[in-house]
Amino acid sequence: HVVSKIGTAEVPTDPMAIEDADIMIIMKDKDEWTSANNREDLMAKMKKALYPITWAGFEFTQPIQLRFNELMTGAKSDIAVKIFGEDVALLKSKADEAAEHIRKITGAADVKVDQTDGLQQLSVKYDRVRLAQHAVTVDEVNQIIRTAYAGEVVGEVFEQERRYDLVVRLAPDFRQELDLHSLTVTDLHGQQIPLAELSEIREVEGPMLISREQARRFINVGVNVRNRDVAGLVSEIQTVLESELELPPGYEVQYGGAFENLQHATSRLLVAVPIALALIILLLFLAFNSIKETLIIFMAVPLSAVGGIFALWIRDMPFSISSGIGFIALFGVSVLNGIVLISAIKGLKKEDFPDIQALVSYACISRLRPVIMTATVAALGFLPMAISTGSGAEVQRPLATVVIGGLISSTFLTLLVLPTLYIRFNMKNWNIPAAISIVIIMVYPLMGHTQILSTYNDIEAYALTNHPILKNQSLSIQELELNNKVKVNWGPVDILFQNGQINYGGVDNQIEILQDISPLFRFHERSLVKELTESEIKKLEIDQAIERQQWKAELGRAYSNWQFYFHLWKLNKTLIEDIEKSINSLDKQAELGSKDPIELGLMRNSVQAKKQKALLIAQKYRESQNKLRSIAFLPENVVLEPISYEPQTTEKIIRIDSANVFLLELEQRKSVLELSRRLANTQDRQLRVSAGYFGQSLEKDGLFQGFLIGMQIPFDNRENAQRIQKSKLAIEKLDNLKEYTYERLEQQILDLDSELSVLNNSMKVYQENILPLQNELLAKANEQYENGAIDLLEYYQIKEELVDREVEYLELTKKYNDKIIAIEQLNLVKQ
């Protein structure tokens, strides 16, 4: 059976747009399916069958799932990509562009953009000059149009005790036509004037839907997930949109739907899992009254986690909330094996055993069956859930898979690791470092591998170690060093064989073997090649130093921007929160009539303006953070945490000398040119000596043999002379360029030093005079406000002024740091 519901009911209990339709298909039992094996296959076949219908978009889901998604997240799809902004047309354009990018991603299905335009409207644009000529007002014309189509109350009708409004409007036949041209307006002299003469009436397309969230406009791009985990798909969508979708300032992308639920549930798991682990440790300690034995038994937790993760990987299942709950259940069940084993060992301590190893071995053998049975019974209990395919299977399978996989690994590892740990902990010579290492091994799998970086030096050190482009620098040097590995470069051997009538009418054979032996005598050439290679390596090292310093400067500017926008956003956020708290108290006072509504309105306007400014700053902060991560090549597991933003200090001498790498690079380039010229000159003047062997058969008298020796002597040296002249000209050009570079660098350094001096003086004024007075001025403002000398609006104007001074100091600090980076980039000394 197929049932469809189109548009919105008169009583909109289920709000839908007029162009939306719900098509509900009642399915047969799954046993009776013939063309599909599961829900994904069925939806794929339906989508293929509906593909020719190009004027409609289809989204496949289940009724209850759709309602729950809509009620919980406000979106019908699994993932809601929300683009926030002000311009409705621009939002629609960017949403269509984002949808095109998302459709190319594997696992993204039923990508649909909210239909926000296409609503037909009648636009009436009044000709105010004509209205004035006929002495007709806009209100009068609006009333006539409203009366004609919406109706106007002109009186009341009483029917016993009931009272009804008497509404006048056009008859239904006239209202259906929406012909505004035929309406007439009465002017001052009682004449009927057609509305078409007083206005321009035309049909236009207006917005069909304007969605808002927290008083901000947004458009929704719905995405359903097929054969992929939600978190992985959202992560890829986020990466693609950040790189491909360009948004104007003030526009941003947020993610909702099932992904939002996953984030909330994950945050709850981050609280529930540590609490569960703490309770397990507490109960174990209460049972055994020994920290040592508690830690040994708790070792089963990380051992079981290994099996649970491996089982998810084997079955190609992503980490989900149900699998997270499975881990919590697994941790509780996995310690049972350890309890059984340790209890048996403690019970056997009263017996007479030669040593601790014999005791533990006997306990393991005697408790082998109970340990295996304990794990097997628990695993078999979860087996039906692991292989279920009916309703709720998508929730049951990950949970059961984690528990079964974890029990298998923890059972076998418990029988191996726990006895070893027990023997180690109970040896007379066991030491504290060994115990600490065991605890680290136990806890490490439960810890995230997140690395936190805050300072510039930490970020730079991490990038220098892990950046692939910087790693290539050492490889390039190794590549050049290979040129010195070859001692003698032998040329190919020439072999010539002839057969036939060479010297007479009979057939004989002739063979010649020839080899260039000049490399044996090219001692000077090999020495020049070695010098040239070393010079090229030095030049490459200098080039790499310049490249590395330029990269450091780019990294320093990105780090400075990131810190600056964070603290700028923080200042604005703090001020907005303070003003909003005061507005809440003013609202209560305004209700009692003790506060001027104008003052309240001014503060509201101020908050809205500052919120818009804070949004722009937040966007700049995110952009600067992304740029910093890109330059430093930071992976996702590296977290950036801002610290205080202070002026940099430098110990560089503000001058240019011969050790500057820009000048060294030119000098080294000159050296490479000179050595290349000398090498080419040597090679051109080099004698080429060849030696060989020949053998020839003649009639049947045997083989005639001998040796060959040849020599090539260069006579025409004009090409070499021309090349030498070109090299001399190139070297002269480099000398001129070096002189120009020195003067230019010196002037840039002087200019930067002068600017730095001005900024330094300005910062001293703020540090010594302005900033120390901030707290004193704020305290005086608080005192005057409490005494009633100033009202709340004046009080916050003072606070805004104080915040502006801090912002100005932040801007000065950023300019100062940028100048320091520029100076350090120019004033390079080769290490």
Secondary structure, DSSP 8 states (H G I E B T S, - for coil): -EEEEES--SS-SS---TT-EEEEE----GGG-SS-SSHHHHHHHHHHHHTT-TTS------HHHHHHHHHHHS-SSSEEEEEE-S-HHHHHHHHHHHHHHHHTSTTEEEEEE-----EEEEEEEE-HHHHHHTT--HHHHHHHHHHHHT-EEEEEEEETTEEEEEEE---HHHHHHT-GGG-EEE-TTS-EEEHHHHEEEEEEEE-S--EEETTEEEEEEEEEE-SS-HHHHHHHHHHHHHHH----TT-EEEEEEHHHHHHHHHHHHHHHHHHHHHHHHHHHHHHH--HHHHHHHHTHHHHHHHHHHHHHHHTT----HHHHHHHHHHHHHHHHHHHHHHHHHHHHTTS--SSHHHHHHHHHHHTHHHHHHHHHHHHHHHHHHHT--STTHHHHHHHHHHHHHHHHHHHHHHHHHHHHHHHHHTSTT--HHHHHHHHHHHHGGGS---EEE-SHHHHHHHHHHH-HHHHHHHHHHHHHHGGGT-S------EEEEEEESSSSSS-EEEEEEEEE-GGGG-HHHHHHHHHHHHHHHHHHHHHHHHHHHHHHHHHHHHHHHHHHHHHHHHHHHHHHHHHHHHHHHHHHHHHTT-S-HHHHHHHHHHHHHHHHHHHHHHHHHHHHHHHHHHHHT--TTEEE-------------S---TTBHHHHHHHHHHHHHHHHHHHHHHHHH--EEEEEEEEEE-TTS-EEEEEEEEEE-----HHHHHHHHHHHHHHHHHHHHHHHHHHHHHHHHHHHHHHHHHHHHHHHHIIIIIHHHHHHHHHHHHHHHHHTSS-HHHHHHHHHHHHHHHHHHHHHHHHHHHHHHHHHHHS-B--
